[in-house]
Amino acid sequence: MKTINNHSHQKLLLGAVLTALCGTSYAGAKIEIDEDSWISLGIGMRTSLSMVSDAAPDGTSSSTNFNLENTRLYISGQATDEIKFYFGTDKMWGEYGVLDAIVQYEPSKYFNVWMGRMLTPADRIEMNGPFYGLTWGQYTVPLYPSDNDISNGANGQAGTYGRDEGITVWGSADKFQYAFGIFDGYSADANQSDAPLYATRLAYNFLNKESNPGYYTSSTYFGQSGDIFTVALSAQHQDDGYGTATDSGSFSGYAVDALFEKVLGGGSALTIEGEYKSFEVDTVATTPDFPMFDGEAQFLSAAYLVGQNIGAGKLQPYLRYTENKPSVGQSSDLTELGVNYVIAGHNMKWNLNYSSGDANASGAAGTDSDSLLFGMQFQL
């Protein structure tokens, strides 16, 4: 997987876009080229302060860390109503590089084609990305291969932050939504056959239809989309997607996720989100080039949006419980109790949460610890 590590390239790109914006009449950082063509610019940032018990270098003191979790630049546009593009960057392993780069052909709501680097169709929490989750700590269950790098430090062997190079066909018919893609997938030593990754997501909206860009998702709409009840199945498979060059096997995984959001009186809303996930690796390789979880995992979250404003925003307290059960090794769990302060939906919110347990995105039991985190999120 290639990333842009030359900071001057990104600075030149940003400078060129900003120069164009400053010299063009626009609204909301949007350059109108002609009646059908335009380019828009956006940014996204997430930053936090975390304190974790017994995590300081001395092994007994609490650690205190300021974390710049995401710094994203979004550039999108279209040449015609049907031919569009999207480009995004983020911080990766201390550098800044290409997160998304998609050529988009969108002739109708029923059938659309994206090609480039993009999210592989997966479960809701991975389709949310970090900016559209209900909870700050949504990544505590094992992740599909293209998102697994954030937990095992594989630096792009199977994708980056849920993204991979490939092609996705997506669309909807009434309340049914689908996405199917073929991607490079895991491409290191174990994949001697150069087998691709197949990924799909199928969702049905029993109440109001969720509205998001493409096949992406959110885990709360803060009551602004009416009553929601959506159930989805995601699945991924890759031959030679796990193991070593001399002892390779396939990876298969599926997840069933559900979101229920009920609008209540006075601007309040109840949100419940849950998921069951099952992964299987078909080899007994003891030192795989790319570690993957084998077993079952699940989580359940519940939140209540308080209707009355407090200052500039609304409070949304929530509770989340995660349980990971590997086929071999110790099971783990984690409880997160938190509150979102929602100022402008997912574009501006703060979060305060306390978590306790040993579950994490690798699926393997980690250190049993308590943590307190305060985070701030901004998008434009």
BELDA-V906035 format. One record per pair of residues at least 6 apart in sequence whose ideal C-beta (glycine too) atoms are under 7 Angstrom apart, sorted by the first residue. I is the first residue (numbers start at 1). J is the second residue. D is the distance in Angstrom with one decimal. If there is no record, write none. Layout:
i=I j=J d=D
i=I j=J d=D
//
This chain:
i=1 j=156 d=3.1
i=1 j=159 d=6.9
i=1 j=160 d=5.7
i=3 j=92 d=5.7
i=3 j=95 d=6.5
i=3 j=97 d=2.8
i=3 j=98 d=6.0
i=4 j=10 d=6.4
i=4 j=96 d=7.0
i=4 j=97 d=4.6
i=4 j=98 d=5.5
i=5 j=95 d=4.9
i=5 j=97 d=6.5
i=7 j=96 d=6.7
i=10 j=89 d=6.4
i=10 j=96 d=5.7
i=14 j=73 d=6.5
i=17 j=41 d=5.5
i=17 j=75 d=6.6
i=20 j=31 d=6.0
i=21 j=29 d=6.0
i=21 j=31 d=6.4
i=21 j=41 d=6.4
i=24 j=31 d=5.1
i=26 j=32 d=6.6
i=29 j=40 d=5.9
i=29 j=41 d=4.4
i=29 j=42 d=6.6
i=30 j=38 d=5.8
i=30 j=40 d=4.3
i=31 j=38 d=6.0
i=31 j=39 d=4.6
i=32 j=38 d=5.2
i=36 j=80 d=5.3
i=36 j=81 d=6.0
i=37 j=78 d=6.3
i=37 j=79 d=5.5
i=38 j=77 d=5.6
i=38 j=78 d=6.4
i=39 j=75 d=6.8
i=39 j=77 d=3.7
i=40 j=76 d=5.5
i=40 j=77 d=6.4
i=41 j=74 d=7.0
i=41 j=75 d=5.7
i=42 j=74 d=3.8
i=42 j=379 d=6.8
i=42 j=380 d=5.7
i=43 j=72 d=6.6
i=43 j=73 d=5.9
i=43 j=74 d=6.8
i=43 j=379 d=7.0
i=43 j=380 d=5.4
i=44 j=70 d=6.4
i=44 j=72 d=4.0
i=44 j=74 d=6.7
i=44 j=131 d=5.8
i=44 j=379 d=4.4
i=45 j=70 d=6.5
i=45 j=71 d=5.5
i=45 j=378 d=5.1
i=46 j=69 d=4.3
i=46 j=70 d=4.3
i=46 j=130 d=6.0
i=46 j=375 d=6.4
i=46 j=377 d=4.9
i=47 j=67 d=6.7
i=47 j=68 d=5.4
i=47 j=69 d=6.3
i=47 j=375 d=6.9
i=47 j=376 d=5.6
i=48 j=67 d=4.8
i=48 j=69 d=5.9
i=48 j=373 d=5.5
i=48 j=374 d=6.4
i=48 j=375 d=3.7
i=49 j=66 d=5.4
i=49 j=373 d=7.0
i=49 j=374 d=5.0
i=50 j=65 d=5.4
i=50 j=67 d=6.2
i=50 j=371 d=6.0
i=50 j=373 d=4.5
i=51 j=62 d=5.3
i=51 j=63 d=6.7
i=51 j=64 d=5.3
i=51 j=371 d=6.5
i=51 j=372 d=4.8
i=52 j=62 d=6.3
i=52 j=63 d=4.9
i=52 j=369 d=5.5
i=52 j=371 d=4.4
i=53 j=62 d=5.3
i=53 j=369 d=4.9
i=53 j=370 d=4.5
i=53 j=371 d=7.0
i=54 j=60 d=6.0
i=54 j=369 d=6.2
i=55 j=62 d=6.7
i=55 j=63 d=3.8
i=55 j=369 d=6.4
i=56 j=62 d=6.3
i=56 j=63 d=4.7
i=68 j=91 d=6.8
i=69 j=130 d=6.8
i=70 j=90 d=5.8
i=70 j=91 d=6.9
i=70 j=130 d=5.7
i=71 j=90 d=6.7
i=71 j=91 d=5.4
i=72 j=88 d=5.8
i=72 j=89 d=6.3
i=72 j=90 d=4.9
i=72 j=99 d=6.8
i=73 j=88 d=6.7
i=73 j=89 d=4.8
i=74 j=88 d=5.1
i=75 j=87 d=4.5
i=76 j=85 d=6.7
i=76 j=86 d=4.6
i=77 j=84 d=6.7
i=77 j=85 d=5.9
i=78 j=84 d=4.0
i=82 j=105 d=6.3
i=82 j=106 d=5.8
i=82 j=107 d=5.0
i=83 j=105 d=6.1
i=84 j=104 d=4.2
i=84 j=106 d=6.2
i=85 j=102 d=6.5
i=85 j=103 d=5.8
i=85 j=104 d=6.1
i=86 j=100 d=5.7
i=86 j=102 d=4.6
i=86 j=104 d=6.4
i=87 j=100 d=6.4
i=87 j=101 d=5.4
i=88 j=99 d=4.5
i=88 j=100 d=4.0
i=89 j=96 d=5.7
i=89 j=97 d=6.5
i=89 j=98 d=6.2
i=89 j=99 d=5.5
i=90 j=99 d=4.3
i=90 j=161 d=6.7
i=92 j=160 d=6.2
i=93 j=155 d=6.1
i=98 j=117 d=6.4
i=99 j=161 d=6.3
i=99 j=163 d=6.3
i=100 j=117 d=5.8
i=100 j=118 d=5.9
i=100 j=163 d=6.3
i=101 j=116 d=4.7
i=101 j=117 d=4.8
i=102 j=114 d=5.0
i=102 j=116 d=4.2
i=102 j=117 d=6.9
i=102 j=118 d=4.9
i=103 j=115 d=5.3
i=103 j=116 d=5.5
i=104 j=114 d=5.1
i=105 j=112 d=6.6
i=105 j=113 d=4.6
i=106 j=112 d=4.4
i=109 j=171 d=6.1
i=109 j=172 d=5.6
i=110 j=171 d=4.6
i=110 j=173 d=6.0
i=111 j=169 d=7.0
i=111 j=171 d=4.8
i=112 j=170 d=5.5
i=112 j=171 d=5.5
i=113 j=167 d=6.8
i=113 j=169 d=5.6
i=114 j=168 d=4.8
i=114 j=214 d=6.9
i=115 j=167 d=4.6
i=116 j=165 d=6.9
i=117 j=163 d=5.3
i=117 j=164 d=6.8
i=117 j=165 d=5.2
i=118 j=163 d=6.0
i=118 j=168 d=6.2
i=119 j=127 d=6.3
i=119 j=162 d=5.1
i=119 j=163 d=5.8
i=119 j=216 d=6.9
i=120 j=144 d=6.7
i=120 j=146 d=4.7
i=120 j=159 d=6.7
i=120 j=162 d=6.5
i=120 j=164 d=5.3
i=120 j=181 d=5.9
i=120 j=183 d=5.5
i=120 j=197 d=6.9
i=120 j=199 d=4.4
i=120 j=236 d=7.0
i=121 j=168 d=6.5
i=121 j=179 d=4.1
i=121 j=180 d=6.7
i=121 j=181 d=5.4
i=121 j=199 d=4.5
i=121 j=200 d=5.4
i=121 j=201 d=3.9
i=121 j=215 d=6.2
i=121 j=234 d=6.3
i=122 j=144 d=4.8
i=122 j=162 d=6.7
i=122 j=199 d=6.6
i=122 j=201 d=6.5
i=122 j=234 d=5.1
i=122 j=236 d=6.9
i=123 j=234 d=4.8
i=123 j=255 d=4.0
i=123 j=257 d=5.0
i=123 j=275 d=6.0
i=123 j=277 d=6.6
i=124 j=217 d=4.9
i=124 j=219 d=6.2
i=124 j=232 d=6.5
i=124 j=257 d=4.4
i=124 j=259 d=6.6
i=124 j=275 d=6.8
i=125 j=133 d=6.4
i=125 j=138 d=4.7
i=125 j=139 d=6.7
i=126 j=143 d=6.4
i=126 j=144 d=6.2
i=126 j=147 d=5.2
i=126 j=162 d=4.9
i=127 j=215 d=6.9
i=127 j=216 d=5.3
i=127 j=217 d=4.1
i=128 j=138 d=6.9
i=128 j=217 d=5.5
i=128 j=218 d=6.0
i=128 j=219 d=5.5
i=131 j=346 d=5.7
i=131 j=377 d=6.5
i=131 j=379 d=6.3
i=132 j=218 d=4.2
i=132 j=219 d=6.7
i=132 j=346 d=5.3
i=133 j=219 d=5.0
i=134 j=219 d=3.8
i=134 j=220 d=4.6
i=134 j=271 d=6.2
i=134 j=273 d=5.6
i=134 j=301 d=5.6
i=134 j=303 d=5.8
i=134 j=318 d=6.4
i=135 j=301 d=5.8
i=135 j=318 d=5.9
i=135 j=320 d=5.0
i=135 j=336 d=6.0
i=135 j=338 d=6.3
i=136 j=338 d=6.3
i=136 j=351 d=4.4
i=136 j=353 d=5.5
i=136 j=373 d=6.5
i=136 j=375 d=5.3
i=137 j=336 d=5.1
i=137 j=353 d=6.5
i=137 j=355 d=6.0
i=139 j=361 d=4.5
i=140 j=299 d=6.9
i=140 j=322 d=4.3
i=140 j=334 d=5.2
i=140 j=359 d=4.9
i=140 j=360 d=6.0
i=140 j=361 d=6.4
i=141 j=275 d=6.9
i=141 j=277 d=5.9
i=141 j=297 d=4.2
i=141 j=299 d=5.6
i=141 j=322 d=5.8
i=141 j=324 d=6.3
i=142 j=277 d=6.8
i=142 j=279 d=6.1
i=142 j=293 d=3.5
i=142 j=297 d=5.5
i=142 j=324 d=6.4
i=142 j=361 d=6.6
i=142 j=362 d=6.6
i=142 j=363 d=3.2
i=143 j=151 d=6.7
i=143 j=361 d=5.4
i=144 j=236 d=5.4
i=144 j=253 d=6.1
i=145 j=158 d=4.0
i=145 j=159 d=6.3
i=145 j=185 d=6.4
i=145 j=186 d=5.7
i=145 j=197 d=6.8
i=145 j=241 d=6.7
i=145 j=251 d=6.5
i=145 j=292 d=6.6
i=146 j=158 d=5.7
i=146 j=159 d=2.8
i=146 j=162 d=5.3
i=146 j=163 d=6.2
i=146 j=164 d=4.5
i=147 j=159 d=7.0
i=147 j=161 d=6.5
i=147 j=162 d=4.0
i=148 j=158 d=6.5
i=148 j=292 d=6.5
i=149 j=155 d=6.5
i=149 j=156 d=6.3
i=149 j=158 d=6.8
i=149 j=159 d=6.6
i=149 j=160 d=6.0
i=150 j=161 d=6.5
i=150 j=361 d=6.3
i=151 j=360 d=6.6
i=151 j=361 d=4.0
i=151 j=362 d=4.2
i=152 j=291 d=5.1
i=152 j=362 d=6.1
i=154 j=290 d=5.6
i=157 j=186 d=6.1
i=157 j=187 d=6.8
i=157 j=188 d=4.6
i=157 j=290 d=5.2
i=158 j=185 d=6.0
i=158 j=186 d=4.0
i=158 j=290 d=5.9
i=164 j=183 d=4.2
i=164 j=184 d=5.7
i=164 j=185 d=6.6
i=164 j=197 d=6.9
i=165 j=183 d=6.5
i=165 j=184 d=5.0
i=166 j=181 d=5.4
i=166 j=182 d=5.4
i=166 j=183 d=3.2
i=166 j=184 d=6.3
i=167 j=181 d=6.2
i=167 j=182 d=5.8
i=168 j=179 d=5.7
i=168 j=180 d=6.9
i=168 j=181 d=3.7
i=169 j=180 d=5.3
i=170 j=178 d=6.4
i=170 j=179 d=3.9
i=170 j=214 d=6.1
i=170 j=215 d=4.3
i=171 j=178 d=6.4
i=175 j=204 d=6.0
i=175 j=205 d=4.1
i=175 j=209 d=5.3
i=176 j=204 d=5.4
i=177 j=203 d=4.5
i=177 j=215 d=6.8
i=178 j=202 d=5.3
i=179 j=200 d=6.6
i=179 j=201 d=4.7
i=179 j=215 d=3.7
i=180 j=200 d=4.6
i=181 j=199 d=4.9
i=182 j=196 d=5.2
i=182 j=198 d=6.0
i=183 j=196 d=6.3
i=183 j=197 d=4.5
i=183 j=199 d=6.5
i=184 j=196 d=6.7
i=184 j=197 d=6.9
i=185 j=196 d=5.8
i=185 j=197 d=2.7
i=185 j=238 d=4.6
i=185 j=241 d=6.0
i=186 j=238 d=6.1
i=186 j=241 d=4.7
i=186 j=290 d=5.5
i=188 j=289 d=4.9
i=188 j=290 d=6.2
i=189 j=244 d=6.3
i=189 j=245 d=4.1
i=189 j=289 d=5.1
i=190 j=240 d=5.8
i=190 j=242 d=6.2
i=190 j=243 d=4.4
i=190 j=244 d=5.5
i=190 j=245 d=6.1
i=190 j=248 d=4.2
i=190 j=288 d=7.0
i=190 j=289 d=5.4
i=190 j=290 d=7.0
i=191 j=240 d=4.4
i=191 j=241 d=6.7
i=192 j=240 d=6.3
i=192 j=245 d=6.1
i=192 j=248 d=6.6
i=193 j=239 d=6.4
i=193 j=240 d=4.9
i=195 j=238 d=5.8
i=195 j=239 d=4.0
i=195 j=240 d=4.8
i=195 j=241 d=7.0
i=196 j=238 d=7.0
i=197 j=236 d=6.3
i=197 j=238 d=4.3
i=197 j=241 d=6.7
i=198 j=236 d=6.7
i=198 j=237 d=5.2
i=199 j=236 d=4.5
i=200 j=234 d=6.7
i=200 j=235 d=5.6
i=201 j=215 d=6.3
i=201 j=232 d=6.1
i=201 j=234 d=4.4
i=202 j=232 d=6.4
i=202 j=233 d=5.1
i=203 j=230 d=5.6
i=203 j=232 d=3.7
i=204 j=230 d=6.9
i=204 j=231 d=5.9
i=205 j=230 d=4.9
i=206 j=229 d=4.4
i=206 j=230 d=7.0
i=207 j=227 d=4.5
i=207 j=228 d=5.8
i=207 j=229 d=4.6
i=208 j=225 d=5.8
i=208 j=226 d=4.3
i=208 j=227 d=5.8
i=208 j=228 d=5.6
i=210 j=217 d=6.9
i=210 j=225 d=6.8
i=210 j=228 d=6.3
i=210 j=230 d=5.8
i=211 j=225 d=6.7
i=212 j=218 d=6.0
i=218 j=346 d=7.0
i=219 j=259 d=6.4
i=219 j=273 d=5.2
i=220 j=261 d=6.5
i=220 j=271 d=4.8
i=220 j=303 d=6.6
i=221 j=228 d=6.5
i=221 j=261 d=6.1
i=222 j=269 d=6.4
i=222 j=305 d=5.7
i=222 j=342 d=5.8
i=222 j=345 d=5.8
i=223 j=261 d=6.9
i=223 j=263 d=4.7
i=223 j=267 d=6.9
i=223 j=269 d=3.2
i=223 j=305 d=5.9
i=226 j=263 d=6.0
i=227 j=261 d=6.8
i=227 j=262 d=5.7
i=227 j=263 d=5.9
i=228 j=259 d=6.0
i=228 j=260 d=6.7
i=228 j=261 d=4.1
i=229 j=260 d=4.9
i=230 j=258 d=6.8
i=230 j=259 d=5.1
i=231 j=258 d=4.8
i=232 j=257 d=5.3
i=233 j=254 d=6.7
i=233 j=256 d=5.6
i=234 j=254 d=6.6
i=234 j=255 d=5.0
i=235 j=253 d=6.9
i=235 j=254 d=4.2
i=236 j=253 d=5.3
i=237 j=250 d=6.8
i=237 j=251 d=7.0
i=237 j=252 d=4.8
i=238 j=250 d=6.5
i=238 j=251 d=5.2
i=239 j=250 d=4.9
i=240 j=248 d=4.6
i=240 j=250 d=6.9
i=241 j=250 d=5.8
i=241 j=251 d=3.6
i=242 j=248 d=7.0
i=242 j=249 d=5.4
i=242 j=250 d=7.0
i=242 j=251 d=4.7
i=242 j=281 d=4.4
i=242 j=283 d=5.9
i=242 j=288 d=5.9
i=242 j=290 d=6.6
i=242 j=292 d=5.4
i=243 j=249 d=5.0
i=243 j=283 d=4.2
i=243 j=285 d=3.9
i=243 j=288 d=5.3
i=244 j=285 d=5.1
i=244 j=287 d=6.6
i=244 j=288 d=6.2
i=244 j=289 d=5.8
i=247 j=283 d=5.8
i=247 j=285 d=4.3
i=248 j=283 d=6.3
i=249 j=281 d=6.1
i=249 j=282 d=3.9
i=249 j=283 d=2.8
i=250 j=282 d=4.5
i=251 j=281 d=5.5
i=251 j=292 d=5.8
i=252 j=280 d=5.0
i=253 j=278 d=6.6
i=253 j=279 d=4.2
i=254 j=278 d=5.8
i=255 j=275 d=5.8
i=255 j=276 d=6.7
i=255 j=277 d=4.1
i=256 j=275 d=6.9
i=256 j=276 d=5.1
i=257 j=274 d=6.9
i=257 j=275 d=4.1
i=258 j=274 d=5.4
i=259 j=273 d=5.2
i=260 j=272 d=4.6
i=261 j=269 d=6.0
i=261 j=271 d=4.7
i=262 j=269 d=6.6
i=262 j=270 d=4.7
i=263 j=269 d=5.3
i=264 j=270 d=6.2
i=266 j=307 d=3.7
i=267 j=307 d=3.5
i=268 j=304 d=6.9
i=268 j=305 d=5.5
i=268 j=306 d=6.0
i=268 j=307 d=3.6
i=269 j=305 d=4.3
i=270 j=304 d=5.7
i=271 j=303 d=4.4
i=272 j=302 d=5.1
i=273 j=301 d=4.5
i=274 j=299 d=6.7
i=274 j=300 d=4.5
i=275 j=298 d=6.3
i=275 j=299 d=5.6
i=276 j=298 d=4.8
i=277 j=296 d=6.9
i=277 j=297 d=4.7
i=277 j=298 d=6.8
i=278 j=296 d=5.1
i=279 j=292 d=6.6
i=279 j=293 d=5.0
i=279 j=294 d=5.8
i=279 j=295 d=6.6
i=280 j=294 d=6.0
i=281 j=292 d=5.4
i=281 j=294 d=4.8
i=293 j=326 d=6.4
i=293 j=362 d=6.8
i=293 j=363 d=3.3
i=294 j=326 d=6.2
i=294 j=327 d=4.7
i=295 j=325 d=5.2
i=295 j=326 d=3.9
i=295 j=327 d=4.5
i=295 j=363 d=6.8
i=296 j=325 d=4.9
i=297 j=323 d=6.9
i=297 j=324 d=4.5
i=297 j=325 d=6.8
i=297 j=363 d=6.2
i=298 j=323 d=5.6
i=299 j=320 d=6.4
i=299 j=321 d=6.5
i=299 j=322 d=4.3
i=300 j=321 d=5.5
i=301 j=318 d=6.1
i=301 j=320 d=4.1
i=302 j=318 d=6.5
i=302 j=319 d=5.6
i=303 j=316 d=5.4
i=303 j=317 d=6.8
i=303 j=318 d=3.6
i=304 j=316 d=7.0
i=304 j=317 d=6.1
i=305 j=314 d=5.9
i=305 j=316 d=4.6
i=306 j=314 d=5.6
i=306 j=315 d=4.7
i=312 j=343 d=5.1
i=313 j=341 d=5.0
i=313 j=342 d=5.0
i=313 j=343 d=3.9
i=314 j=342 d=5.0
i=315 j=339 d=5.7
i=315 j=341 d=6.1
i=316 j=339 d=6.5
i=316 j=340 d=4.1
i=316 j=342 d=5.6
i=317 j=339 d=4.5
i=318 j=338 d=5.7
i=319 j=337 d=5.6
i=320 j=336 d=4.4
i=321 j=335 d=5.4
i=322 j=333 d=6.1
i=322 j=334 d=4.7
i=322 j=359 d=4.7
i=323 j=331 d=7.0
i=323 j=333 d=4.6
i=323 j=359 d=7.0
i=324 j=331 d=6.4
i=324 j=332 d=4.9
i=324 j=359 d=5.1
i=324 j=363 d=4.9
i=325 j=331 d=4.7
i=326 j=363 d=5.9
i=326 j=364 d=6.5
i=329 j=364 d=6.1
i=329 j=365 d=6.8
i=330 j=365 d=4.2
i=331 j=365 d=6.9
i=332 j=357 d=6.8
i=332 j=358 d=4.5
i=332 j=359 d=4.2
i=332 j=365 d=3.9
i=332 j=366 d=6.9
i=333 j=357 d=5.1
i=333 j=359 d=5.3
i=334 j=355 d=5.9
i=334 j=357 d=3.2
i=334 j=358 d=6.8
i=334 j=359 d=3.8
i=335 j=355 d=6.6
i=335 j=356 d=5.5
i=335 j=357 d=5.8
i=336 j=353 d=5.5
i=336 j=355 d=4.3
i=337 j=353 d=6.6
i=337 j=354 d=5.3
i=338 j=351 d=6.1
i=338 j=352 d=6.2
i=338 j=353 d=2.9
i=338 j=354 d=7.0
i=339 j=352 d=5.6
i=340 j=349 d=5.3
i=340 j=351 d=5.3
i=341 j=349 d=6.2
i=341 j=350 d=4.3
i=342 j=349 d=4.9
i=343 j=349 d=6.0
i=346 j=379 d=6.7
i=347 j=379 d=4.4
i=347 j=380 d=7.0
i=348 j=377 d=6.9
i=348 j=378 d=5.5
i=349 j=377 d=5.3
i=350 j=375 d=6.9
i=350 j=376 d=5.3
i=351 j=375 d=4.5
i=352 j=374 d=5.2
i=353 j=373 d=5.4
i=354 j=372 d=5.4
i=355 j=371 d=5.2
i=356 j=370 d=4.8
i=357 j=368 d=6.5
i=358 j=365 d=4.9
i=358 j=366 d=4.9
i=358 j=367 d=6.3
i=358 j=368 d=4.2
i=360 j=366 d=4.7
//
